[in-house]
Amino acid sequence: MRDRELYQEKLRAQLDEWKAELEKLKAKAAGARADVQLKMKPEIEKAERRLEEGRKKLSKLAEASDEAWESARERLESVWGSLKSAFDEATRRSRE
């Protein structure tokens, strides 16, 4: 498998992991007190938006030509950082 394919597979696995984590957070929020739900809701929504953005960028990366792949990868890595931050924040808030 080429490096490009391995890289994309790694990112898909990370997205799947984050999706599973998001489902856990939603379940936790659903069973929490109202004040905790209100605190977690914006973070969960932000994580959902970032997850969808990550999926779209990964799709564009897969479609990129060999010449455009490197710049598409760099843009994706920028989004990936904000996606990771959104999940870290949602997870942190769920522990408060």
Contacts in CASP RR format, 6 or more apart in sequence:
PFRMAT RR
TARGET T0000
AUTHOR 0000-0000-0000
METHOD contacts of the structure
MODEL  1
MRDRELYQEKLRAQLDEWKAELEKLKAKAAGARADVQLKMKPEIEKAERR
LEEGRKKLSKLAEASDEAWESARERLESVWGSLKSAFDEATRRSRE
1 9 0 8 1.000
4 69 0 8 1.000
7 73 0 8 1.000
8 58 0 8 1.000
8 61 0 8 1.000
8 62 0 8 1.000
11 58 0 8 1.000
11 61 0 8 1.000
11 76 0 8 1.000
11 80 0 8 1.000
12 58 0 8 1.000
14 80 0 8 1.000
15 51 0 8 1.000
15 54 0 8 1.000
15 55 0 8 1.000
15 58 0 8 1.000
18 47 0 8 1.000
18 51 0 8 1.000
18 83 0 8 1.000
18 87 0 8 1.000
19 51 0 8 1.000
21 87 0 8 1.000
21 91 0 8 1.000
22 44 0 8 1.000
22 47 0 8 1.000
22 48 0 8 1.000
22 51 0 8 1.000
22 87 0 8 1.000
22 90 0 8 1.000
25 40 0 8 1.000
25 43 0 8 1.000
25 44 0 8 1.000
25 47 0 8 1.000
25 90 0 8 1.000
25 91 0 8 1.000
25 94 0 8 1.000
26 44 0 8 1.000
28 40 0 8 1.000
28 94 0 8 1.000
29 36 0 8 1.000
29 37 0 8 1.000
29 40 0 8 1.000
29 41 0 8 1.000
29 44 0 8 1.000
29 94 0 8 1.000
30 37 0 8 1.000
31 37 0 8 1.000
32 40 0 8 1.000
36 96 0 8 1.000
39 93 0 8 1.000
39 96 0 8 1.000
40 90 0 8 1.000
40 93 0 8 1.000
40 94 0 8 1.000
43 86 0 8 1.000
43 89 0 8 1.000
43 90 0 8 1.000
43 93 0 8 1.000
43 94 0 8 1.000
44 90 0 8 1.000
46 86 0 8 1.000
46 89 0 8 1.000
46 90 0 8 1.000
47 83 0 8 1.000
47 86 0 8 1.000
47 87 0 8 1.000
47 89 0 8 1.000
47 90 0 8 1.000
49 86 0 8 1.000
50 79 0 8 1.000
50 82 0 8 1.000
50 83 0 8 1.000
50 86 0 8 1.000
50 87 0 8 1.000
51 83 0 8 1.000
53 79 0 8 1.000
53 83 0 8 1.000
54 76 0 8 1.000
54 79 0 8 1.000
54 80 0 8 1.000
54 83 0 8 1.000
57 72 0 8 1.000
57 75 0 8 1.000
57 76 0 8 1.000
57 79 0 8 1.000
58 76 0 8 1.000
60 72 0 8 1.000
60 76 0 8 1.000
61 69 0 8 1.000
61 72 0 8 1.000
61 73 0 8 1.000
61 76 0 8 1.000
64 72 0 8 1.000
END
